[in-house]
Amino acid sequence: MNNLDTHNQRIAKMTFATVYPLYLAKIEKKDRTKEELHQVIKWLTGFDDDKIQELITEKVTFEAFFEQATLNPNAQLITGVICGYRIEEIENTLTKQVRYLDKLVDELAKGRKMEKILRG
């Protein structure tokens, strides 16, 4: 197994409940709100607030998280570099989806306008 396979498996097994507070802390530090974070998650996944909380409570993995999601058709418009990876070059579907979410949270934390973050 190569490093990329190991990386993809590690991402798949990470729980959304573990990463969510990190997302929240990152955006709140930049004066953005939990509501804005949820707006971004809803846009990407189709989840409502209750479903987001349920997924946190159940400690679902990112694999289960994105299996339940209905990805926004404009998600492929999310491009650029996040965590050292160019999103549009990521071949593993799940890893790409997680990086989409990471990129949206990053843009939110950087103060980008919501209408720009929510492409289309």
N, C-alpha and C positions, 0 to 999 in steps of 0.2 A: 504494500500500500504506500502510495507516495504522500508527500506533505499536503498536497491539494485535497486528496481524499480525506485525510485526517482532519483538515480544516473544515471541509464541508460537513463531515459527521459531527464535529464539535458544535458547529452552528445549529445543526438539526436538533441536537439534544439539549441545547440551552433552553431554559424556560423563559417564557414571556414575563412571568412574575418577577424574575431576577433582573431583567433588563429594564422593565417599565419604570421602576423608581430612579434608575440612572437617567433615562430619558427625561423624566419629570424634573429631576434636579438640574439637569443641563439647561433646560428651557427656562425654568424659574429663575435661575441665576442671571439670565439675560432678560428678565422682566416679561417673559411670556407666560401664558396661563395653562392650567390643566385643561381647560375647555378648548384652547387652541390645539393642544397636543391631541386631544380626542377628535377634534375636527380633522386633523391630518390622518389619524389612524382610521377614522370612518371613511374618509375619501379613498384611501388605498384599499381597505379590506371590505367595506360594506357593513362592518359591525356597528351596533349602536352602543350607548354607554353601558347598558345592562350586560350585553354580551362581552364587552371589554372587561368589565368587573368579574364576570363569570370565568373568563379565561385566566384572569389573574388568580382568583380564588382556587381554581382547579389546578393551578401550576402546570399548564399545558406547555409542551415543548414548542419551539418555533415550527417544527414539522407539523404538529397537530394544529397549531394556530393558522398556518397558511393553507392547510387542507380544508379548514372550515371557512376560509375567506373567499369572497367573490372579488377577485382583483379588479381594480378599476381599469377599463380598457385603455385609458391614457397613461397607465403606469410605465409603459415603454418609453414615454417621453422624459422619464427621469434618467438623466445622464450625468456624467462627471466622475470625479474620483472621491471615494469614501474609504477610509481605513486602508489607504494605499492601493486600492483596486479600482480600475476603471469599470464602472457598472455595466456599460454596454458590451464589455468583453468577457463578463462572467458567464460561464457555460452552464454551471449547475443552477437549475431553476430555483430551488429553495434558497440557496445562497444569494442569488440575484434578488429575490423577493425581500429577504432580510435586509440587504443593502439598500433596496428602495426605501424601506422604512427608516433605516439609519440616515439616509441622505435627506429625507423630508424633515426629520427631527433636527438634523444639522442646519438645514436652511431656516427652520423656525428659530433656532437658537441664534443664528446670525442676523436675525431681524428682517429677513426677507418678507415682503408683503404676501399675505395669505393668497391673494389671487394669482400670484406668480408660483407659489408652492403647489397649489392645487391646479396643475396643468390642465388647460382646456376647460 
